[in-house]
Amino acid sequence: MNLFPVLLLLAALGGSSVMTVDEVVVTAERIRHPVRDVAASVSVVTAADLDRTLARTSTAALAGLPGVFVQKTGQFGRTDIDIRGTGDRGCRVQVLVDGRPEKMPIYGCVVTHTLPLNNVERIEVVRGPLSVLYGSDAMAGVVNIVTRRAEKPLDAAARLDYGSYNTVHGTVTAGTRQDRFHVLLSLDKAMSDGHLPNSQYNGNDASLRAGYDFSPALKLDFTGKYFTGVKHEPKRSTDPDTLVAAGWNQYDRGGIDLTATLGSESLGGFAKLYRTFGEHVFDPTDGWHSTDFTNGATLHGHRRFAFGNLVQAGAELAGLSGTWMKSDTSQSTWTRNQAAVFLQDEQTLGPVSANAGARLSYDDIAGLAFSPKAGVVGRATSSTTLRASVNRGFRYAPLNYTSVFPPKNESLKPEVSWNYEVGLNQGIVAGLNADVAAFLLKGENLVEAVFVPGRMPPMQFQNKGSFTYKGIEAALELRRGPWRSRASYSITDFGANTRARAGSKLNFSAGATLAKLDLDVSFQHVSRYFAADSSQSMIPAYYTFDLRAGYGILSWLGVFASVENLLNRQYDTFVDLPGTQAGLYRMPGRSFTLGLNLEKR
């Protein structure tokens, strides 16, 4: 293992007593906590980061974080994430929008290109299981996409850009805040011919956030979104030249939720009602046509006591349904219902805070699942924080495993993960912060297709798989005056499970805002990367450089330009898709984008 980048960070962690400003997050503990007081490993992609990103989706914007790897077939379409080597096309990662789960019930995965960046304020990422607070699917981590509220009487912005491969993208956002009322509507349109034959894309998204503050102790908030789009799938790099790619997928997905927040920081909670729904049509060769929905409710309460104790408790209900439209006259529908209760207690004594919690979940197909957690955080100095935690995550096998396809098995038990980790957060000088985490992640009862002699068909899904992953993640971040920089490094030992997992990943970005000029450069290097298990079929290491520059012409008008893959490197990434679609996909070469930003300030 090449630990040199990690050692550089550790060498910087010495004797500092620099005070740092704590960034506050919500996702890691369900209510507001400073990042340095959280026992889990947390990353935040801020609004400023998103303004300058070259990513097209919320999940693609996470590619520079430690422990996160993005599998994609191009600039648009799939941007599936793995956290610490565990993802399964995002199925083992809980993805939320304002706390609302975004999974499709049949496959249990997220359609990532339905999550553009047009209305996103920030993205919070918890690396490691967190099923106590977020239930099934939070086996590897949690991604919470927080949308933006209107903050001004006239809150309006627009963006239009054009780039290589005849790529056109436009966003319009408009809203208002009037005393206690706020509303913000955002529309997003993206089209591209794609960098390969049959990789064209056409996506449309609308999102709305509105609310009313009846009093400081009672607030009502509504969010909703709807996406419709078509993504064509190119052929793999290893496919013969004579093969003509023709596959395409059409996704229509939406979600709404209504949240009532009551009380205060010391005593309060929230109640959320939500619904997600979708319709998916694959090309006639595949013949897949399905609809699905999830109806859910979450109730959460907390109480802070004067002696430094915080108690949280909650309950969740969800009804999931999926329908396969086999023909105009034939269809099959599957349903499942889930319920859960959870409790967590946190005690702070001086510079030390410890928490413990548990969730009991019930699924009417898979039965009961129990998930505990415990963690401790200690502030050794004003700038040095140590943390340790253990968490149990789980995932109920989705409907495609239990009910839909011939290998189905309704007796599948929940998949399980255990995560043990220690971490260090260190302020070095004002504006410069480092974070290092070491983890051991173990998986059990993973669902695999197993050959069963005498059975027709001879394959059946069973709880046979397991893994043991261990690794180190390090990040160094500078935000001081006009300068900004972030470096992250992840090195992971996946044992025999090396397929599609990057064993070593280095990211670096740097930029500055000088008067009206914004400049940013980013770099990624991926190595110890394989197309098969047991470190077989090595994929050549690759690196890319990206550049972006923006200039404010007027207070309300700016221009920007970017170059992706500046050095025009030819490289492939492995995308772990189902069946024959899994394999190596050629990534775009050097590509350019020019655009305009308009904003009412």
RARA-V874463 format. One record per residue. N is the residue number from 0. RES is the residue in three letters. PHI is phi in whole degrees, -180 to 180 (* if undefined). Layout:
BEGIN
N_RES_PHI / N_RES_PHI
END
This chain:
BEGIN
0_MET_* / 1_ASN_-90 / 2_LEU_-97 / 3_PHE_-58 / 4_PRO_-61 / 5_VAL_-67 / 6_LEU_-64 / 7_LEU_-61 / 8_LEU_-67 / 9_LEU_-63 / 10_ALA_-65 / 11_ALA_-82 / 12_LEU_-89 / 13_GLY_-139 / 14_GLY_59 / 15_SER_-81 / 16_SER_-125 / 17_VAL_-78 / 18_MET_-74 / 19_THR_-121 / 20_VAL_-90 / 21_ASP_-78 / 22_GLU_-84 / 23_VAL_-99 / 24_VAL_-126 / 25_VAL_-113 / 26_THR_-61 / 27_ALA_-63 / 28_GLU_-130 / 29_ARG_75 / 30_ILE_-130 / 31_ARG_-60 / 32_HIS_-143 / 33_PRO_-62 / 34_VAL_-54 / 35_ARG_-73 / 36_ASP_-103 / 37_VAL_-105 / 38_ALA_-75 / 39_ALA_-86 / 40_SER_-88 / 41_VAL_-125 / 42_SER_-125 / 43_VAL_-130 / 44_VAL_-103 / 45_THR_-84 / 46_ALA_-61 / 47_ALA_-64 / 48_ASP_-62 / 49_LEU_-68 / 50_ASP_-61 / 51_ARG_-107 / 52_THR_-71 / 53_LEU_-97 / 54_ALA_-71 / 55_ARG_-104 / 56_THR_-133 / 57_SER_-64 / 58_THR_-72 / 59_ALA_-64 / 60_ALA_-69 / 61_LEU_-94 / 62_ALA_-62 / 63_GLY_-87 / 64_LEU_-83 / 65_PRO_-65 / 66_GLY_77 / 67_VAL_-116 / 68_PHE_-127 / 69_VAL_-108 / 70_GLN_-98 / 71_LYS_-146 / 72_THR_-103 / 73_GLY_172 / 74_GLN_-72 / 75_PHE_-119 / 76_GLY_93 / 77_ARG_-61 / 78_THR_-139 / 79_ASP_-74 / 80_ILE_-112 / 81_ASP_-112 / 82_ILE_-117 / 83_ARG_55 / 84_GLY_81 / 85_THR_-119 / 86_GLY_-162 / 87_ASP_54 / 88_ARG_59 / 89_GLY_81 / 90_CYS_-66 / 91_ARG_-99 / 92_VAL_-120 / 93_GLN_-82 / 94_VAL_-111 / 95_LEU_-125 / 96_VAL_-119 / 97_ASP_53 / 98_GLY_84 / 99_ARG_-95 / 100_PRO_-60 / 101_GLU_-116 / 102_LYS_-83 / 103_MET_-87 / 104_PRO_-64 / 105_ILE_-67 / 106_TYR_-97 / 107_GLY_69 / 108_CYS_-121 / 109_VAL_-104 / 110_VAL_-86 / 111_THR_-67 / 112_HIS_-77 / 113_THR_-86 / 114_LEU_-121 / 115_PRO_-70 / 116_LEU_-99 / 117_ASN_-63 / 118_ASN_-126 / 119_VAL_-89 / 120_GLU_-91 / 121_ARG_-165 / 122_ILE_-130 / 123_GLU_-107 / 124_VAL_-125 / 125_VAL_-104 / 126_ARG_-95 / 127_GLY_120 / 128_PRO_-58 / 129_LEU_-150 / 130_SER_-71 / 131_VAL_-57 / 132_LEU_-95 / 133_TYR_-126 / 134_GLY_73 / 135_SER_-58 / 136_ASP_88 / 137_ALA_-84 / 138_MET_-73 / 139_ALA_-112 / 140_GLY_164 / 141_VAL_-135 / 142_VAL_-119 / 143_ASN_-116 / 144_ILE_-92 / 145_VAL_-98 / 146_THR_-87 / 147_ARG_-94 / 148_ARG_-98 / 149_ALA_-68 / 150_GLU_-123 / 151_LYS_-133 / 152_PRO_-56 / 153_LEU_-126 / 154_ASP_-111 / 155_ALA_-138 / 156_ALA_-157 / 157_ALA_-149 / 158_ARG_-142 / 159_LEU_-140 / 160_ASP_-142 / 161_TYR_-137 / 162_GLY_-152 / 163_SER_-55 / 164_TYR_63 / 165_ASN_54 / 166_THR_-90 / 167_VAL_-123 / 168_HIS_-141 / 169_GLY_-142 / 170_THR_-136 / 171_VAL_-129 / 172_THR_-130 / 173_ALA_-149 / 174_GLY_-173 / 175_THR_-155 / 176_ARG_-121 / 177_GLN_-126 / 178_ASP_56 / 179_ARG_-91 / 180_PHE_-108 / 181_HIS_-142 / 182_VAL_-151 / 183_LEU_-145 / 184_LEU_-114 / 185_SER_-133 / 186_LEU_-122 / 187_ASP_-136 / 188_LYS_-134 / 189_ALA_-139 / 190_MET_-139 / 191_SER_-158 / 192_ASP_-77 / 193_GLY_82 / 194_HIS_-89 / 195_LEU_-131 / 196_PRO_-56 / 197_ASN_60 / 198_SER_-123 / 199_GLN_-68 / 200_TYR_-147 / 201_ASN_-148 / 202_GLY_-130 / 203_ASN_-135 / 204_ASP_-138 / 205_ALA_-130 / 206_SER_-137 / 207_LEU_-139 / 208_ARG_-134 / 209_ALA_-145 / 210_GLY_-168 / 211_TYR_-143 / 212_ASP_-96 / 213_PHE_-67 / 214_SER_-165 / 215_PRO_-59 / 216_ALA_-101 / 217_LEU_-147 / 218_LYS_-132 / 219_LEU_-118 / 220_ASP_-136 / 221_PHE_-122 / 222_THR_-131 / 223_GLY_-155 / 224_LYS_-151 / 225_TYR_-147 / 226_PHE_-125 / 227_THR_-139 / 228_GLY_-172 / 229_VAL_-124 / 230_LYS_-124 / 231_HIS_-90 / 232_GLU_-107 / 233_PRO_-74 / 234_LYS_-82 / 235_ARG_-78 / 236_SER_-62 / 237_THR_-91 / 238_ASP_-71 / 239_PRO_-66 / 240_ASP_-61 / 241_THR_-74 / 242_LEU_-76 / 243_VAL_-108 / 244_ALA_-72 / 245_ALA_-142 / 246_GLY_-73 / 247_TRP_-151 / 248_ASN_-133 / 249_GLN_-114 / 250_TYR_-122 / 251_ASP_-118 / 252_ARG_-138 / 253_GLY_-144 / 254_GLY_-160 / 255_ILE_-138 / 256_ASP_-153 / 257_LEU_-128 / 258_THR_-124 / 259_ALA_-108 / 260_THR_-106 / 261_LEU_-125 / 262_GLY_84 / 263_SER_-138 / 264_GLU_-64 / 265_SER_-88 / 266_LEU_-150 / 267_GLY_177 / 268_GLY_167 / 269_PHE_-150 / 270_ALA_-127 / 271_LYS_-126 / 272_LEU_-113 / 273_TYR_-147 / 274_ARG_-146 / 275_THR_-120 / 276_PHE_-156 / 277_GLY_-166 / 278_GLU_-137 / 279_HIS_-130 / 280_VAL_-126 / 281_PHE_-102 / 282_ASP_-57 / 283_PRO_-58 / 284_THR_-62 / 285_ASP_-80 / 286_GLY_81 / 287_TRP_-88 / 288_HIS_-145 / 289_SER_-143 / 290_THR_-129 / 291_ASP_-158 / 292_PHE_-157 / 293_THR_-134 / 294_ASN_-110 / 295_GLY_-146 / 296_ALA_-146 / 297_THR_-129 / 298_LEU_-124 / 299_HIS_-137 / 300_GLY_-137 / 301_HIS_-144 / 302_ARG_-143 / 303_ARG_-100 / 304_PHE_-104 / 305_ALA_-65 / 306_PHE_-89 / 307_GLY_85 / 308_ASN_-108 / 309_LEU_-127 / 310_VAL_-112 / 311_GLN_-126 / 312_ALA_-149 / 313_GLY_-167 / 314_ALA_-143 / 315_GLU_-138 / 316_LEU_-132 / 317_ALA_-151 / 318_GLY_-119 / 319_LEU_-115 / 320_SER_-147 / 321_GLY_-139 / 322_THR_-128 / 323_TRP_-99 / 324_MET_-86 / 325_LYS_-71 / 326_SER_-162 / 327_ASP_-64 / 328_THR_-119 / 329_SER_-133 / 330_GLN_-155 / 331_SER_-129 / 332_THR_-125 / 333_TRP_-126 / 334_THR_-134 / 335_ARG_-154 / 336_ASN_-126 / 337_GLN_-135 / 338_ALA_-146 / 339_ALA_-156 / 340_VAL_-132 / 341_PHE_-143 / 342_LEU_-145 / 343_GLN_-142 / 344_ASP_-125 / 345_GLU_-130 / 346_GLN_-123 / 347_THR_-113 / 348_LEU_-129 / 349_GLY_61 / 350_PRO_-86 / 351_VAL_-115 / 352_SER_-131 / 353_ALA_-128 / 354_ASN_-139 / 355_ALA_-150 / 356_GLY_-159 / 357_ALA_-157 / 358_ARG_-129 / 359_LEU_-117 / 360_SER_-118 / 361_TYR_-132 / 362_ASP_-128 / 363_ASP_-75 / 364_ILE_-103 / 365_ALA_-97 / 366_GLY_87 / 367_LEU_-86 / 368_ALA_-140 / 369_PHE_-116 / 370_SER_-137 / 371_PRO_-102 / 372_LYS_-153 / 373_ALA_-156 / 374_GLY_-159 / 375_VAL_-142 / 376_VAL_-130 / 377_GLY_-133 / 378_ARG_-93 / 379_ALA_-67 / 380_THR_-140 / 381_SER_-65 / 382_SER_-123 / 383_THR_-123 / 384_THR_-126 / 385_LEU_-110 / 386_ARG_-144 / 387_ALA_-151 / 388_SER_-157 / 389_VAL_-137 / 390_ASN_-139 / 391_ARG_-111 / 392_GLY_-108 / 393_PHE_-152 / 394_ARG_-145 / 395_TYR_-72 / 396_ALA_-59 / 397_PRO_-70 / 398_LEU_-62 / 399_ASN_-65 / 400_TYR_-87 / 401_THR_-89 / 402_SER_-139 / 403_VAL_-96 / 404_PHE_-92 / 405_PRO_-53 / 406_PRO_-72 / 407_LYS_-55 / 408_ASN_-154 / 409_GLU_-74 / 410_SER_-94 / 411_LEU_-64 / 412_LYS_-88 / 413_PRO_-63 / 414_GLU_-70 / 415_VAL_-132 / 416_SER_-134 / 417_TRP_-122 / 418_ASN_-123 / 419_TYR_-120 / 420_GLU_-151 / 421_VAL_-130 / 422_GLY_-150 / 423_LEU_-137 / 424_ASN_-117 / 425_GLN_-134 / 426_GLY_-81 / 427_ILE_-99 / 428_VAL_-136 / 429_ALA_-56 / 430_GLY_89 / 431_LEU_-120 / 432_ASN_-136 / 433_ALA_-125 / 434_ASP_-141 / 435_VAL_-132 / 436_ALA_-135 / 437_ALA_-120 / 438_PHE_-139 / 439_LEU_-129 / 440_LEU_-118 / 441_LYS_-122 / 442_GLY_-116 / 443_GLU_-138 / 444_ASN_60 / 445_LEU_-68 / 446_VAL_-78 / 447_GLU_-137 / 448_ALA_-82 / 449_VAL_-119 / 450_PHE_-73 / 451_VAL_-123 / 452_PRO_-58 / 453_GLY_86 / 454_ARG_-95 / 455_MET_-122 / 456_PRO_-68 / 457_PRO_-76 / 458_MET_-106 / 459_GLN_-144 / 460_PHE_-73 / 461_GLN_-141 / 462_ASN_-83 / 463_LYS_-118 / 464_GLY_-85 / 465_SER_-155 / 466_PHE_-156 / 467_THR_-138 / 468_TYR_-115 / 469_LYS_-143 / 470_GLY_-169 / 471_ILE_-128 / 472_GLU_-124 / 473_ALA_-137 / 474_ALA_-142 / 475_LEU_-132 / 476_GLU_-131 / 477_LEU_-121 / 478_ARG_-138 / 479_ARG_-148 / 480_GLY_59 / 481_PRO_-81 / 482_TRP_-101 / 483_ARG_-147 / 484_SER_-159 / 485_ARG_-146 / 486_ALA_-126 / 487_SER_-141 / 488_TYR_-142 / 489_SER_-131 / 490_ILE_-133 / 491_THR_-137 / 492_ASP_-102 / 493_PHE_-97 / 494_GLY_63 / 495_ALA_-83 / 496_ASN_-90 / 497_THR_-94 / 498_ARG_-60 / 499_ALA_69 / 500_ARG_-111 / 501_ALA_-83 / 502_GLY_-72 / 503_SER_-141 / 504_LYS_-142 / 505_LEU_-122 / 506_ASN_-125 / 507_PHE_-145 / 508_SER_-141 / 509_ALA_-149 / 510_GLY_-164 / 511_ALA_-154 / 512_THR_-112 / 513_LEU_-119 / 514_ALA_57 / 515_LYS_-95 / 516_LEU_-107 / 517_ASP_-111 / 518_LEU_-130 / 519_ASP_-145 / 520_VAL_-131 / 521_SER_-137 / 522_PHE_-142 / 523_GLN_-137 / 524_HIS_-131 / 525_VAL_-124 / 526_SER_-146 / 527_ARG_51 / 528_TYR_-129 / 529_PHE_-134 / 530_ALA_-97 / 531_ALA_-149 / 532_ASP_-72 / 533_SER_59 / 534_SER_57 / 535_GLN_-101 / 536_SER_57 / 537_MET_-62 / 538_ILE_-92 / 539_PRO_-55 / 540_ALA_-59 / 541_TYR_-141 / 542_TYR_-143 / 543_THR_-138 / 544_PHE_-118 / 545_ASP_-128 / 546_LEU_-128 / 547_ARG_-144 / 548_ALA_-137 / 549_GLY_-132 / 550_TYR_-140 / 551_GLY_-87 / 552_ILE_-75 / 553_LEU_-131 / 554_SER_-62 / 555_TRP_-114 / 556_LEU_-133 / 557_GLY_-136 / 558_VAL_-122 / 559_PHE_-149 / 560_ALA_-143 / 561_SER_-142 / 562_VAL_-130 / 563_GLU_-100 / 564_ASN_53 / 565_LEU_-52 / 566_LEU_-88 / 567_ASN_57 / 568_ARG_-71 / 569_GLN_-95 / 570_TYR_-153 / 571_ASP_-118 / 572_THR_-123 / 573_PHE_-95 / 574_VAL_-113 / 575_ASP_-88 / 576_LEU_-89 / 577_PRO_-67 / 578_GLY_60 / 579_THR_-76 / 580_GLN_-78 / 581_ALA_-65 / 582_GLY_154 / 583_LEU_-85 / 584_TYR_-126 / 585_ARG_-73 / 586_MET_-87 / 587_PRO_-63 / 588_GLY_-81 / 589_ARG_-59 / 590_SER_-140 / 591_PHE_-120 / 592_THR_-142 / 593_LEU_-125 / 594_GLY_-158 / 595_LEU_-123 / 596_ASN_-120 / 597_LEU_-124 / 598_GLU_-150 / 599_LYS_-81 / 600_ARG_-103
END
